[in-house]
Amino acid sequence: MSKDHFKKPWRDKNRFSASGGQRYGRPLRAKTPHRGGPASSSGENAEGPLVLFGLHAVEAALKNPKRRVHRLMLTENAERRLIEAVGPITAKIDRVTPRDLDRLLGPDTVHQGVALETEPLPEPDWDELARAADGRPLIVLDQVTDPHNVGAILRSSAVFGASGLVMTHRHSPPLNGVLAKSASGALELIPVALVANLARAMEELREAGFALVGLDGEAETAIEDLDWSRPTALVMGSEGKGLRELTRKTCDTLARISTDGPVASLNVSNAAAIALYAAMRARRK
């Protein structure tokens, strides 16, 4: 794939707004609409230093040479556990109490005695995502706002072999805190590209040879019947409304996840895991 295919649309400030609906899976005989998990308020991806917390998220960040660490805050117990996991820690450690972290992060935050102030990771170029694909699908998220869901999708991407994740600057959760903890270290492993105009980014992917497959429970094609032999971008919509109209129209194909049970819907992160598993099985064949 030529680098000319990739114009880095996240640098384009033009945006669009459209609406639509989507379901990721359905029973073979039912047609109840999909409902994802509860959506959090949409957030801009933070500029400047951000805070990660939780042992797995911080351990993975410390192991990532691309992370620029500003401040590492640890309780005495967490410091022992983190040294067991990563070995000697070169970053300066600020010893804190659990109450200190409760005040910093909020009393309901499960921080496990560790917090890391760091710079955002550098965004990948389109050609970097193309090289990383190597037969593995790329995940494209259309305004999925719940950080728990995006974190879980990143974790499934690391488990089943997605090449990267694309989502919008706006109407996406910040790449820190709750998302990073839900990803359990996968934020450090899966490249994430933030774009201004999703439809334009999808067109760029098509020009680069990607098949654009939108997950929709009403689709005629079952996901297990897809041709996974070419580079594929799996496009998934928001927890509530699903794919927006323009996003759906930009896809080359719509596919559903076949189910056969009394529940008619799938959470977006569960749907992503099933789709990635289907792609992995197809690659192994």
Helices and strands as residue ranges (DSSP letters): G 3-5, G 9-11, E 25-27, E 50-53, H 55-63, E 69-74, H 76-86, E 93-95, H 98-105, E 114-118, H 126-133, E 138-142, H 147-160, E 164-168, H 177-183, G 186-188, E 192-195, H 198-207, E 211-215, E 221-222, G 223-225, E 232-237, H 245-250, E 253-259, H 268-284
